[in-house]
Amino acid sequence: MATPNYGFEKRQKELAKKRKKEDKLKAKSDRKSGLLSEDGAEIDGEAGDADTAAPGAVDSSTPAA
């Protein structure tokens, strides 16, 4: 049976921790600059416009015929 590679596992944990920390800092700076609201949802019109939706996507704001 192969022996566990503890060095690899430790490195993976360190990388995951570093990535998580960077994500938190990025989210914090985004909130500070006003790109995102406090709950993490994007502010109106920033990136989720209905006009830029996929051509085949169903628009729930228009009634079905």
All heavy atoms as a GROMACS GRO file, in nm:
protein
  479
    1MET      N    1   0.084  -0.118   0.000
    1MET     CA    2   0.000   0.000   0.000
    1MET      C    3   0.089   0.125   0.000
    1MET      O    4   0.191   0.130   0.066
    1MET     CB    5  -0.089  -0.002   0.124
    1MET     CG    6  -0.191   0.106   0.125
    1MET     SD    7  -0.310   0.074   0.256
    1MET     CE    8  -0.363   0.237   0.285
    2ALA      N    9   0.047   0.228  -0.072
    2ALA     CA   10   0.124   0.350  -0.082
    2ALA      C   11   0.114   0.431   0.047
    2ALA      O   12   0.012   0.429   0.116
    2ALA     CB   13   0.073   0.433  -0.198
    3THR      N   14   0.221   0.501   0.077
    3THR     CA   15   0.221   0.585   0.197
    3THR      C   16   0.158   0.719   0.165
    3THR      O   17   0.169   0.770   0.052
    3THR     CB   18   0.364   0.608   0.248
    3THR    OG1   19   0.440   0.669   0.146
    3THR    CG2   20   0.429   0.476   0.289
    4PRO      N   21   0.090   0.779   0.263
    4PRO     CA   22   0.026   0.909   0.238
    4PRO      C   23   0.132   1.018   0.215
    4PRO      O   24   0.237   1.018   0.278
    4PRO     CB   25  -0.052   0.938   0.366
    4PRO     CG   26  -0.034   0.822   0.456
    4PRO     CD   27   0.064   0.729   0.395
    5ASN      N   28   0.101   1.107   0.125
    5ASN     CA   29   0.191   1.219   0.094
    5ASN      C   30   0.141   1.341   0.171
    5ASN      O   31   0.064   1.422   0.121
    5ASN     CB   32   0.192   1.244  -0.057
    5ASN     CG   33   0.296   1.345  -0.098
    5ASN    OD1   34   0.356   1.410  -0.014
    5ASN    ND2   35   0.317   1.357  -0.227
    6TYR      N   36   0.187   1.352   0.294
    6TYR     CA   37   0.140   1.460   0.381
    6TYR      C   38   0.183   1.597   0.331
    6TYR      O   39   0.112   1.695   0.349
    6TYR     CB   40   0.190   1.438   0.524
    6TYR     CG   41   0.131   1.316   0.589
    6TYR    CD1   42   0.209   1.206   0.619
    6TYR    CD2   43  -0.005   1.310   0.618
    6TYR    CE1   44   0.155   1.094   0.678
    6TYR    CE2   45  -0.061   1.198   0.676
    6TYR     CZ   46   0.020   1.090   0.707
    6TYR     OH   47  -0.034   0.979   0.765
    7GLY      N   48   0.296   1.605   0.266
    7GLY     CA   49   0.342   1.733   0.212
    7GLY      C   50   0.246   1.786   0.106
    7GLY      O   51   0.216   1.905   0.102
    8PHE      N   52   0.197   1.696   0.020
    8PHE     CA   53   0.103   1.736  -0.084
    8PHE      C   54  -0.028   1.784  -0.023
    8PHE      O   55  -0.083   1.887  -0.062
    8PHE     CB   56   0.077   1.619  -0.180
    8PHE     CG   57  -0.025   1.649  -0.286
    8PHE    CD1   58   0.009   1.725  -0.396
    8PHE    CD2   59  -0.155   1.602  -0.276
    8PHE    CE1   60  -0.084   1.754  -0.495
    8PHE    CE2   61  -0.249   1.630  -0.373
    8PHE     CZ   62  -0.213   1.706  -0.483
    9GLU      N   63  -0.078   1.707   0.076
    9GLU     CA   64  -0.203   1.745   0.142
    9GLU      C   65  -0.190   1.881   0.210
    9GLU      O   66  -0.280   1.965   0.201
    9GLU     CB   67  -0.242   1.639   0.245
    9GLU     CG   68  -0.283   1.507   0.184
    9GLU     CD   69  -0.312   1.401   0.288
    9GLU    OE1   70  -0.328   1.436   0.407
    9GLU    OE2   71  -0.319   1.283   0.251
   10LYS      N   72  -0.077   1.903   0.275
   10LYS     CA   73  -0.055   2.031   0.343
   10LYS      C   74  -0.053   2.145   0.242
   10LYS      O   75  -0.114   2.251   0.265
   10LYS     CB   76   0.076   2.027   0.421
   10LYS     CG   77   0.104   2.153   0.499
   10LYS     CD   78   0.231   2.143   0.579
   10LYS     CE   79   0.255   2.272   0.655
   10LYS     NZ   80   0.382   2.268   0.730
   11ARG      N   81   0.015   2.125   0.130
   11ARG     CA   82   0.024   2.228   0.027
   11ARG      C   83  -0.115   2.260  -0.030
   11ARG      O   84  -0.149   2.376  -0.054
   11ARG     CB   85   0.117   2.182  -0.085
   11ARG     CG   86   0.135   2.282  -0.195
   11ARG     CD   87   0.214   2.402  -0.149
   11ARG     NE   88   0.232   2.494  -0.260
   11ARG     CZ   89   0.226   2.625  -0.248
   11ARG    NH1   90   0.209   2.681  -0.131
   11ARG    NH2   91   0.241   2.701  -0.353
   12GLN      N   92  -0.196   2.157  -0.051
   12GLN     CA   93  -0.331   2.179  -0.103
   12GLN      C   94  -0.415   2.260  -0.005
   12GLN      O   95  -0.490   2.348  -0.045
   12GLN     CB   96  -0.398   2.046  -0.135
   12GLN     CG   97  -0.333   1.969  -0.249
   12GLN     CD   98  -0.326   2.050  -0.376
   12GLN    OE1   99  -0.426   2.102  -0.423
   12GLN    NE2  100  -0.207   2.061  -0.432
   13LYS      N  101  -0.402   2.229   0.125
   13LYS     CA  102  -0.476   2.305   0.226
   13LYS      C  103  -0.431   2.450   0.228
   13LYS      O  104  -0.513   2.542   0.239
   13LYS     CB  105  -0.454   2.244   0.365
   13LYS     CG  106  -0.534   2.118   0.390
   13LYS     CD  107  -0.512   2.070   0.532
   13LYS     CE  108  -0.586   1.941   0.558
   13LYS     NZ  109  -0.566   1.894   0.696
   14GLU      N  110  -0.299   2.472   0.219
   14GLU     CA  111  -0.246   2.609   0.218
   14GLU      C  112  -0.296   2.686   0.097
   14GLU      O  113  -0.334   2.803   0.108
   14GLU     CB  114  -0.094   2.606   0.219
   14GLU     CG  115  -0.034   2.561   0.350
   14GLU     CD  116   0.117   2.542   0.342
   14GLU    OE1  117   0.174   2.551   0.231
   14GLU    OE2  118   0.176   2.518   0.449
   15LEU      N  119  -0.298   2.621  -0.020
   15LEU     CA  120  -0.346   2.687  -0.141
   15LEU      C  121  -0.495   2.721  -0.131
   15LEU      O  122  -0.538   2.829  -0.173
   15LEU     CB  123  -0.320   2.599  -0.264
   15LEU     CG  124  -0.174   2.587  -0.306
   15LEU    CD1  125  -0.160   2.483  -0.416
   15LEU    CD2  126  -0.120   2.720  -0.350
   16ALA      N  127  -0.573   2.630  -0.074
   16ALA     CA  128  -0.717   2.654  -0.057
   16ALA      C  129  -0.739   2.770   0.038
   16ALA      O  130  -0.825   2.857   0.014
   16ALA     CB  131  -0.786   2.529  -0.008
   17LYS      N  132  -0.661   2.774   0.146
   17LYS     CA  133  -0.674   2.881   0.244
   17LYS      C  134  -0.638   3.016   0.181
   17LYS      O  135  -0.706   3.116   0.201
   17LYS     CB  136  -0.583   2.852   0.363
   17LYS     CG  137  -0.620   2.927   0.489
   17LYS     CD  138  -0.521   2.898   0.602
   17LYS     CE  139  -0.536   2.759   0.655
   17LYS     NZ  140  -0.451   2.738   0.776
   18LYS      N  141  -0.530   3.016   0.101
   18LYS     CA  142  -0.485   3.138   0.034
   18LYS      C  143  -0.591   3.187  -0.065
   18LYS      O  144  -0.622   3.306  -0.072
   18LYS     CB  145  -0.354   3.110  -0.039
   18LYS     CG  146  -0.294   3.231  -0.105
   18LYS     CD  147  -0.162   3.195  -0.172
   18LYS     CE  148  -0.103   3.313  -0.244
   18LYS     NZ  149   0.020   3.278  -0.314
   19ARG      N  150  -0.648   3.093  -0.142
   19ARG     CA  151  -0.751   3.128  -0.241
   19ARG      C  152  -0.874   3.186  -0.172
   19ARG      O  153  -0.931   3.285  -0.217
   19ARG     CB  154  -0.787   3.002  -0.320
   19ARG     CG  155  -0.857   3.026  -0.448
   19ARG     CD  156  -0.871   2.902  -0.536
   19ARG     NE  157  -0.863   2.774  -0.467
   19ARG     CZ  158  -0.763   2.686  -0.480
   19ARG    NH1  159  -0.661   2.712  -0.558
   19ARG    NH2  160  -0.764   2.572  -0.416
   20LYS      N  161  -0.914   3.125  -0.060
   20LYS     CA  162  -1.030   3.174   0.013
   20LYS      C  163  -1.005   3.314   0.068
   20LYS      O  164  -1.092   3.401   0.061
   20LYS     CB  165  -1.063   3.077   0.127
   20LYS     CG  166  -1.190   3.109   0.201
   20LYS     CD  167  -1.222   3.002   0.303
   20LYS     CE  168  -1.351   3.034   0.376
   20LYS     NZ  169  -1.382   2.933   0.478
   21LYS      N  170  -0.885   3.337   0.119
   21LYS     CA  171  -0.850   3.469   0.172
   21LYS      C  172  -0.853   3.575   0.062
   21LYS      O  173  -0.905   3.686   0.081
   21LYS     CB  174  -0.712   3.462   0.237
   21LYS     CG  175  -0.671   3.589   0.308
   21LYS     CD  176  -0.538   3.570   0.378
   21LYS     CE  177  -0.498   3.694   0.452
   21LYS     NZ  178  -0.368   3.676   0.522
   22GLU      N  179  -0.798   3.540  -0.056
   22GLU     CA  180  -0.798   3.633  -0.168
   22GLU      C  181  -0.941   3.664  -0.213
   22GLU      O  182  -0.973   3.779  -0.246
   22GLU     CB  183  -0.718   3.577  -0.284
   22GLU     CG  184  -0.569   3.575  -0.259
   22GLU     CD  185  -0.491   3.503  -0.367
   22GLU    OE1  186  -0.553   3.437  -0.453
   22GLU    OE2  187  -0.367   3.510  -0.363
   23ASP      N  188  -1.027   3.562  -0.216
   23ASP     CA  189  -1.167   3.583  -0.255
   23ASP      C  190  -1.237   3.677  -0.156
   23ASP      O  191  -1.313   3.765  -0.197
   23ASP     CB  192  -1.243   3.451  -0.261
   23ASP     CG  193  -1.198   3.366  -0.379
   23ASP    OD1  194  -1.132   3.419  -0.471
   23ASP    OD2  195  -1.230   3.244  -0.378
   24LYS      N  196  -1.210   3.660  -0.028
   24LYS     CA  197  -1.270   3.746   0.074
   24LYS      C  198  -1.222   3.890   0.056
   24LYS      O  199  -1.301   3.984   0.064
   24LYS     CB  200  -1.235   3.697   0.214
   24LYS     CG  201  -1.318   3.583   0.262
   24LYS     CD  202  -1.286   3.554   0.408
   24LYS     CE  203  -1.380   3.452   0.465
   24LYS     NZ  204  -1.356   3.431   0.608
   25LEU      N  205  -1.092   3.909   0.032
   25LEU     CA  206  -1.040   4.043   0.014
   25LEU      C  207  -1.098   4.109  -0.110
   25LEU      O  208  -1.130   4.228  -0.110
   25LEU     CB  209  -0.887   4.039   0.004
   25LEU     CG  210  -0.813   4.016   0.135
   25LEU    CD1  211  -0.664   3.998   0.109
   25LEU    CD2  212  -0.836   4.131   0.231
   26LYS      N  213  -1.114   4.030  -0.218
   26LYS     CA  214  -1.172   4.085  -0.340
   26LYS      C  215  -1.318   4.125  -0.318
   26LYS      O  216  -1.361   4.233  -0.361
   26LYS     CB  217  -1.164   3.982  -0.454
   26LYS     CG  218  -1.214   4.036  -0.587
   26LYS     CD  219  -1.207   3.930  -0.693
   26LYS     CE  220  -1.252   3.978  -0.827
   26LYS     NZ  221  -1.380   4.045  -0.828
   27ALA      N  222  -1.393   4.040  -0.248
   27ALA     CA  223  -1.533   4.072  -0.219
   27ALA      C  224  -1.542   4.197  -0.132
   27ALA      O  225  -1.629   4.282  -0.154
   27ALA     CB  226  -1.601   3.955  -0.151
   28LYS      N  227  -1.452   4.208  -0.037
   28LYS     CA  228  -1.452   4.325   0.051
   28LYS      C  229  -1.423   4.452  -0.027
   28LYS      O  230  -1.490   4.554  -0.010
   28LYS     CB  231  -1.349   4.305   0.162
   28LYS     CG  232  -1.349   4.415   0.265
   28LYS     CD  233  -1.249   4.384   0.376
   28LYS     CE  234  -1.250   4.493   0.481
   28LYS     NZ  235  -1.153   4.464   0.588
   29SER      N  236  -1.325   4.446  -0.118
   29SER     CA  237  -1.291   4.564  -0.196
   29SER      C  238  -1.404   4.598  -0.294
   29SER      O  239  -1.430   4.716  -0.321
   29SER     CB  240  -1.160   4.545  -0.270
   29SER     OG  241  -1.171   4.446  -0.368
   30ASP      N  242  -1.472   4.495  -0.347
   30ASP     CA  243  -1.586   4.520  -0.436
   30ASP      C  244  -1.698   4.589  -0.361
   30ASP      O  245  -1.760   4.683  -0.412
   30ASP     CB  246  -1.638   4.390  -0.497
   30ASP     CG  247  -1.546   4.335  -0.605
   30ASP    OD1  248  -1.454   4.408  -0.648
   30ASP    OD2  249  -1.566   4.219  -0.645
   31ARG      N  250  -1.726   4.543  -0.240
   31ARG     CA  251  -1.831   4.607  -0.159
   31ARG      C  252  -1.793   4.751  -0.127
   31ARG      O  253  -1.875   4.841  -0.132
   31ARG     CB  254  -1.852   4.530  -0.028
   31ARG     CG  255  -1.937   4.408  -0.040
   31ARG     CD  256  -1.983   4.359   0.095
   31ARG     NE  257  -1.876   4.342   0.190
   31ARG     CZ  258  -1.803   4.231   0.206
   31ARG    NH1  259  -1.827   4.127   0.130
   31ARG    NH2  260  -1.708   4.224   0.297
   32LYS      N  261  -1.666   4.772  -0.097
   32LYS     CA  262  -1.619   4.905  -0.062
   32LYS      C  263  -1.631   5.000  -0.180
   32LYS      O  264  -1.665   5.117  -0.164
   32LYS     CB  265  -1.475   4.897  -0.014
   32LYS     CG  266  -1.432   5.012   0.072
   32LYS     CD  267  -1.299   4.982   0.135
   32LYS     CE  268  -1.281   5.071   0.256
   32LYS     NZ  269  -1.160   5.038   0.330
   33SER      N  270  -1.603   4.950  -0.301
   33SER     CA  271  -1.610   5.035  -0.419
   33SER      C  272  -1.752   5.052  -0.471
   33SER      O  273  -1.775   5.129  -0.562
   33SER     CB  274  -1.520   4.979  -0.529
   33SER     OG  275  -1.570   4.857  -0.575
   34GLY      N  276  -1.848   4.976  -0.415
   34GLY     CA  277  -1.988   4.994  -0.452
   34GLY      C  278  -2.036   4.904  -0.564
   34GLY      O  279  -2.144   4.925  -0.617
   35LEU      N  280  -1.958   4.804  -0.604
   35LEU     CA  281  -2.001   4.715  -0.711
   35LEU      C  282  -2.107   4.617  -0.665
   35LEU      O  283  -2.194   4.578  -0.740
   35LEU     CB  284  -1.882   4.639  -0.768
   35LEU     CG  285  -1.778   4.724  -0.839
   35LEU    CD1  286  -1.662   4.636  -0.885
   35LEU    CD2  287  -1.839   4.796  -0.956
   36LEU      N  288  -2.099   4.574  -0.540
   36LEU     CA  289  -2.195   4.478  -0.487
   36LEU      C  290  -2.263   4.536  -0.365
   36LEU      O  291  -2.205   4.615  -0.292
   36LEU     CB  292  -2.125   4.347  -0.448
   36LEU     CG  293  -2.058   4.270  -0.560
   36LEU    CD1  294  -1.988   4.148  -0.503
   36LEU    CD2  295  -2.159   4.225  -0.663
   37SER      N  296  -2.386   4.492  -0.341
   37SER     CA  297  -2.454   4.533  -0.220
   37SER      C  298  -2.402   4.450  -0.104
   37SER      O  299  -2.323   4.358  -0.122
   37SER     CB  300  -2.605   4.515  -0.237
   37SER     OG  301  -2.635   4.380  -0.252
   38GLU      N  302  -2.447   4.476   0.016
   38GLU     CA  303  -2.398   4.408   0.135
   38GLU      C  304  -2.422   4.258   0.133
   38GLU      O  305  -2.342   4.181   0.182
   38GLU     CB  306  -2.463   4.467   0.260
   38GLU     CG  307  -2.411   4.606   0.293
   38GLU     CD  308  -2.262   4.607   0.324
   38GLU    OE1  309  -2.216   4.519   0.398
   38GLU    OE2  310  -2.192   4.694   0.272
   39ASP      N  311  -2.535   4.212   0.075
   39ASP     CA  312  -2.568   4.070   0.077
   39ASP      C  313  -2.501   3.992  -0.037
   39ASP      O  314  -2.519   3.873  -0.050
   39ASP     CB  315  -2.718   4.048   0.074
   39ASP     CG  316  -2.782   4.104  -0.051
   39ASP    OD1  317  -2.713   4.172  -0.129
   39ASP    OD2  318  -2.903   4.081  -0.071
   40GLY      N  319  -2.422   4.059  -0.120
   40GLY     CA  320  -2.351   3.991  -0.227
   40GLY      C  321  -2.422   3.994  -0.361
   40GLY      O  322  -2.368   3.954  -0.461
   41ALA      N  323  -2.546   4.045  -0.364
   41ALA     CA  324  -2.620   4.054  -0.490
   41ALA      C  325  -2.571   4.177  -0.567
   41ALA      O  326  -2.532   4.277  -0.510
   41ALA     CB  327  -2.769   4.066  -0.463
   42GLU      N  328  -2.573   4.165  -0.699
   42GLU     CA  329  -2.528   4.276  -0.781
   42GLU      C  330  -2.631   4.388  -0.781
   42GLU      O  331  -2.750   4.363  -0.774
   42GLU     CB  332  -2.500   4.230  -0.924
   42GLU     CG  333  -2.384   4.134  -0.931
   42GLU     CD  334  -2.345   4.103  -1.073
   42GLU    OE1  335  -2.380   4.182  -1.162
   42GLU    OE2  336  -2.281   4.001  -1.093
   43ILE      N  337  -2.583   4.510  -0.789
   43ILE     CA  338  -2.671   4.626  -0.793
   43ILE      C  339  -2.735   4.635  -0.931
   43ILE      O  340  -2.675   4.597  -1.031
   43ILE     CB  341  -2.590   4.753  -0.759
   43ILE    CG1  342  -2.534   4.741  -0.617
   43ILE    CG2  343  -2.674   4.878  -0.774
   43ILE    CD1  344  -2.445   4.854  -0.575
   44ASP      N  345  -2.859   4.690  -0.940
   44ASP     CA  346  -2.936   4.697  -1.064
   44ASP      C  347  -2.852   4.743  -1.182
   44ASP      O  348  -2.783   4.842  -1.174
   44ASP     CB  349  -3.052   4.798  -1.053
   44ASP     CG  350  -3.128   4.787  -0.925
   44ASP    OD1  351  -3.067   4.760  -0.826
   44ASP    OD2  352  -3.246   4.807  -0.922
   45GLY      N  353  -2.864   4.669  -1.291
   45GLY     CA  354  -2.806   4.711  -1.417
   45GLY      C  355  -2.657   4.692  -1.430
   45GLY      O  356  -2.601   4.726  -1.532
   46GLU      N  357  -2.589   4.638  -1.332
   46GLU     CA  358  -2.444   4.622  -1.343
   46GLU      C  359  -2.407   4.514  -1.443
   46GLU      O  360  -2.330   4.537  -1.533
   46GLU     CB  361  -2.384   4.589  -1.205
   46GLU     CG  362  -2.377   4.707  -1.113
   46GLU     CD  363  -2.282   4.815  -1.163
   46GLU    OE1  364  -2.174   4.782  -1.214
   46GLU    OE2  365  -2.318   4.932  -1.151
   47ALA      N  366  -2.462   4.391  -1.426
   47ALA     CA  367  -2.421   4.283  -1.515
   47ALA      C  368  -2.537   4.193  -1.556
   47ALA      O  369  -2.519   4.103  -1.635
   47ALA     CB  370  -2.314   4.198  -1.447
   48GLY      N  371  -2.655   4.213  -1.504
   48GLY     CA  372  -2.764   4.120  -1.530
   48GLY      C  373  -2.877   4.178  -1.611
   48GLY      O  374  -2.993   4.150  -1.585
   49ASP      N  375  -2.848   4.260  -1.709
   49ASP     CA  376  -2.954   4.319  -1.791
   49ASP      C  377  -3.027   4.214  -1.872
   49ASP      O  378  -2.968   4.120  -1.923
   49ASP     CB  379  -2.896   4.422  -1.888
   49ASP     CG  380  -2.844   4.546  -1.818
   49ASP    OD1  381  -2.886   4.568  -1.702
   49ASP    OD2  382  -2.763   4.619  -1.877
   50ALA      N  383  -3.159   4.231  -1.887
   50ALA     CA  384  -3.240   4.137  -1.965
   50ALA      C  385  -3.207   4.148  -2.114
   50ALA      O  386  -3.222   4.053  -2.188
   50ALA     CB  387  -3.387   4.164  -1.941
   51ASP      N  388  -3.161   4.265  -2.158
   51ASP     CA  389  -3.130   4.285  -2.300
   51ASP      C  390  -3.010   4.201  -2.343
   51ASP      O  391  -2.997   4.167  -2.460
   51ASP     CB  392  -3.099   4.432  -2.327
   51ASP     CG  393  -3.219   4.521  -2.299
   51ASP    OD1  394  -3.333   4.468  -2.303
   51ASP    OD2  395  -3.200   4.640  -2.273
   52THR      N  396  -2.922   4.168  -2.251
   52THR     CA  397  -2.802   4.093  -2.285
   52THR      C  398  -2.818   3.944  -2.258
   52THR      O  399  -2.722   3.870  -2.265
   52THR     CB  400  -2.681   4.146  -2.205
   52THR    OG1  401  -2.709   4.130  -2.067
   52THR    CG2  402  -2.653   4.290  -2.239
   53ALA      N  403  -2.940   3.898  -2.230
   53ALA     CA  404  -2.964   3.756  -2.202
   53ALA      C  405  -2.943   3.673  -2.329
   53ALA      O  406  -2.942   3.726  -2.440
   53ALA     CB  407  -3.106   3.736  -2.151
   54ALA      N  408  -2.928   3.544  -2.312
   54ALA     CA  409  -2.907   3.455  -2.426
   54ALA      C  410  -3.029   3.462  -2.518
   54ALA      O  411  -3.142   3.479  -2.473
   54ALA     CB  412  -2.887   3.313  -2.375
   55PRO      N  413  -3.009   3.448  -2.650
   55PRO     CA  414  -3.118   3.463  -2.745
   55PRO      C  415  -3.235   3.367  -2.721
   55PRO      O  416  -3.349   3.403  -2.742
   55PRO     CB  417  -3.055   3.434  -2.880
   55PRO     CG  418  -2.908   3.449  -2.859
   55PRO     CD  419  -2.881   3.426  -2.716
   56GLY      N  420  -3.210   3.247  -2.675
   56GLY     CA  421  -3.317   3.149  -2.655
   56GLY      C  422  -3.375   3.149  -2.514
   56GLY      O  423  -3.460   3.070  -2.482
   57ALA      N  424  -3.327   3.240  -2.430
   57ALA     CA  425  -3.370   3.241  -2.290
   57ALA      C  426  -3.513   3.293  -2.278
   57ALA      O  427  -3.556   3.381  -2.352
   57ALA     CB  428  -3.277   3.328  -2.207
   58VAL      N  429  -3.587   3.239  -2.184
   58VAL     CA  430  -3.725   3.282  -2.161
   58VAL      C  431  -3.722   3.400  -2.066
   58VAL      O  432  -3.659   3.396  -1.963
   58VAL     CB  433  -3.807   3.165  -2.100
   58VAL    CG1  434  -3.947   3.212  -2.067
   58VAL    CG2  435  -3.809   3.049  -2.194
   59ASP      N  436  -3.791   3.506  -2.102
   59ASP     CA  437  -3.799   3.625  -2.020
   59ASP      C  438  -3.924   3.613  -1.933
   59ASP      O  439  -4.035   3.609  -1.983
   59ASP     CB  440  -3.806   3.750  -2.107
   59ASP     CG  441  -3.798   3.878  -2.027
   59ASP    OD1  442  -3.772   3.872  -1.905
   59ASP    OD2  443  -3.818   3.984  -2.085
   60SER      N  444  -3.905   3.607  -1.802
   60SER     CA  445  -4.019   3.587  -1.712
   60SER      C  446  -4.100   3.715  -1.693
   60SER      O  447  -4.209   3.710  -1.636
   60SER     CB  448  -3.969   3.536  -1.577
   60SER     OG  449  -3.882   3.632  -1.519
   61SER      N  450  -4.051   3.831  -1.739
   61SER     CA  451  -4.125   3.955  -1.719
   61SER      C  452  -4.237   3.972  -1.822
   61SER      O  453  -4.327   4.052  -1.802
   61SER     CB  454  -4.029   4.074  -1.724
   61SER     OG  455  -3.970   4.082  -1.853
   62THR      N  456  -4.233   3.899  -1.934
   62THR     CA  457  -4.339   3.908  -2.033
   62THR      C  458  -4.435   3.793  -2.018
   62THR      O  459  -4.394   3.680  -1.997
   62THR     CB  460  -4.281   3.908  -2.176
   62THR    OG1  461  -4.205   3.790  -2.194
   62THR    CG2  462  -4.194   4.029  -2.202
   63PRO      N  463  -4.564   3.818  -2.026
   63PRO     CA  464  -4.662   3.710  -2.010
   63PRO      C  465  -4.656   3.611  -2.126
   63PRO      O  466  -4.629   3.648  -2.240
   63PRO     CB  467  -4.798   3.782  -2.008
   63PRO     CG  468  -4.770   3.916  -2.070
   63PRO     CD  469  -4.626   3.947  -2.049
   64ALA      N  470  -4.680   3.485  -2.094
   64ALA     CA  471  -4.679   3.381  -2.197
   64ALA      C  472  -4.808   3.388  -2.278
   64ALA      O  473  -4.914   3.419  -2.227
   64ALA     CB  474  -4.667   3.244  -2.133
   65ALA      N  475  -4.801   3.361  -2.406
   65ALA     CA  476  -4.917   3.370  -2.493
   65ALA      C  477  -4.992   3.239  -2.500
   65ALA      O  478  -4.947   3.136  -2.476
   65ALA     CB  479  -4.876   3.411  -2.633
   0.00000   0.00000   0.00000
